[in-house]
Amino acid sequence: MAVADSGKLSNRDREELLRLFVSMERVRRFEERVRTAFVEGLVHGTTHLCIGQEAVCSGVVGALRTDDYLTYTYRGHGVCIARGMSMRAAFAEIFGRVTGSSALACRSRWAQRSPRSSRAGARSR
């Protein structure tokens, strides 16, 4: 991101910063909802939140090409959301529903597919 001699951001840089902010905010909202559901006993098992790491998720995804693969083992929700996975599919995955992103393949609670080729480590329940 380059700052012009006047010290002002270009329109392109502002758009990029806004895109990153919106991505981070979306990840945070999702993670907060997961935390609430977990505390209320709606999530069976455990969950690993990435609250406080939203910038990592959004920044890494922002640096990837659409044909890049990304592998992670836990705390992968944020990356999937930052990559464009629908929150509905991600929540269905967390709650163990067939409509989740992996359709319960490998009995995984972790997002296995996203619009941009994310891959997650399979974890059994």
C-alpha positions, 0 to 999 in steps of 0.5 A, a space after each residue: 500500500 503506497 501513500 502518495 507524497 501528500 500523505 493521503 491514501 489513493 482510492 485503490 488503497 482505501 478500497 483495499 483497507 475497507 475490504 480488509 475491514 469488512 472481512 475482519 468484521 465479518 469474521 469477528 461477528 461469526 466467531 462471536 456468534 459461535 462463542 455464544 452458541 457454545 456457551 449456551 450449550 448448542 455446540 457439541 464438543 468444543 470449538 477453537 475461536 479465532 477472536 483477536 486473529 481476524 487480521 491474520 485471516 483477512 490478510 492471508 486470504 487477501 494475499 492469496 490467488 483464487 487458485 491457491 490452496 490453504 491448509 489449516 488444522 484448527 481455528 479455520 472458521 475465520 479463514 473460510 469466512 474471509 475466503 467467502 464461505 457463507 455463514 449459513 454453511 459454516 454455522 451448519 458445519 459447526 452444529 453438525 448439520 448435513 447442510 454444512 460445508 463438508 456435508 459431514 464428510 469424514 465426520 469433520 466439523 471443520 469447513 472442508 470446501 469454500 468457493 476458493 479451494 480451502 482445505 481443512 484437516 479432518 477431525 473426528 468428533 
